[in-house]
Amino acid sequence: MRPHHRTWVPLGILATLFLVPVVAAFTDSTLESKVRRQFGLPHPCIPRTADSPGWSEEPSLPGALDEPRAVTVDGKIYLAGGITEIVFPDQESRDPGADAKVPIRSARAFRSYDPGTGDYENLPPMPEGLNHIGLAVHDRNIYVMGGHGRFLAGGDVRRNFFRYTVAGRRWERLSPMPTARGASGVAVLGDKLYVAGGLDAARPPGKPLGTATDAVEVFDFDRGRWAQAAPMSRPREHVAAAEFDGHLYVFGGRDRKDDALSDAERYDPKRDRWDPVAPLQIPTGGGAAVTAGGGIFVMGGGDDRASKVTDAVQRYDPASGSWSQRPPMRTPRHGFAATNVGRTIFTFGGSPCAKFAASHTAESFDSEVGE
């Protein structure tokens, strides 16, 4: 790994730099204030960053993002999707359901990041701008599943299924998922791709969000078709998921009653069955899970209803079924991208506040620190 150099910036300047991409699109109109109150959106959002053992600052994202995703192929990190900003309307909409549709800009940008040099490279953009996508790797190809499009939360949920060929540097559309959903947990087990839970298109009357689902769908790479798997024990969205030893693990998430769940479960593909595992020590929704160093790290997240974001790094040991706490994140966030290159975990973007606030933040963590 290359050495990390930190440059200290006065807090006031740092806050200004962070807020420019988001605040630039905001006005102080009565309508904007109404939308902010309705959705509980923070304004402004100032990140809290502090040194933490094992954590290092990485070169900032070229553009601020909330809810991006990341995967690793051959030691290089690929970043896709995310919300770049909220587009507040100029006037009241009379369309049915307008109260549930806050327009946003979703990123089409697709980039790679080289941990050795700290360089970002722009690659052919995704076919559509999306956020809250599922992102996975199989046979050195990258797959994008579902996600949200032009509106915040459940206002525009997609069934998209795209493949990016790393060697050919090109995108293609595949047969869509059976269920439109975003904020799902995804993982590849052998030659099958699993999509668990998420926020689907159903919307309770008078509510701005979709509904959490317990549905699990699986794509067989060999047969090129989708099928149903056993549902999770409960509906959950904004769920953290990871593969370990041929099993799919899901942690926390949100449902219609709680934005920070603690329970966790494991899926056995041979039995098509879910079993409970030890719950999170710190309940969380919108966190990220990464398998590294013989364990699963569940990082960040929070509780939107309680206006909380956590910096917790919780390590699950599948062998013993127990949890331990590791050094906290430098910058508490939820809705960020996370992946690993060997023992090092990398995190990108996300919101340092509850609800929405895109950031440029990029940080890494040595997963062996704190053992």
Summary of the structure (lengths in Angstrom):
residues: 371
radius of gyration: 19.2
end to end distance: 20.1
largest distance: 56.7
contacts: 1326
relative contact order: 0.15
helix: 8%
strand: 39%
